[in-house]
C-alpha cells in the first residue's frame, strides 16, 4: 500500500466516523 492509498483510507475513516465526531465536538464547544 503506497502513501496515497493509505491517505485515502484515513480520509475515508475521517469522513465516516470523523464527521460524527466533529458534529459532537462542535456542539460540545458551543456550550463552553
C-alpha positions as CSV (number, residue, x, y, z in Angstrom):
1,X,0.0,0.0,0.0
2,X,1.6,3.3,-1.0
3,X,1.2,6.5,0.9
4,X,-1.6,7.8,-1.4
5,X,-3.8,4.8,-0.8
6,X,-3.1,5.0,2.9
7,X,-4.1,8.6,3.0
8,X,-7.3,7.8,1.1
9,X,-8.1,5.2,3.7
10,X,-7.5,7.7,6.5
11,X,-9.7,10.3,4.7
12,X,-12.5,7.7,4.4
13,X,-12.2,6.9,8.1
14,X,-12.3,10.6,9.0
15,X,-15.3,11.2,6.6
16,X,-17.3,8.3,8.1
17,X,-16.5,8.5,11.8
18,X,-14.9,11.9,11.9
19,X,-18.0,13.8,10.7
20,X,-20.0,12.5,13.6
21,X,-17.1,13.3,16.0
22,X,-16.8,16.8,14.6
23,X,-20.5,17.4,15.0
24,X,-20.4,16.3,18.6
25,X,-17.2,18.3,19.3
26,X,-18.6,21.5,17.7
27,X,-21.9,21.1,19.7
28,X,-19.8,20.5,22.8
29,X,-17.6,23.5,22.1
30,X,-20.7,25.7,21.5
31,X,-21.7,25.3,25.1
32,X,-18.3,26.2,26.6
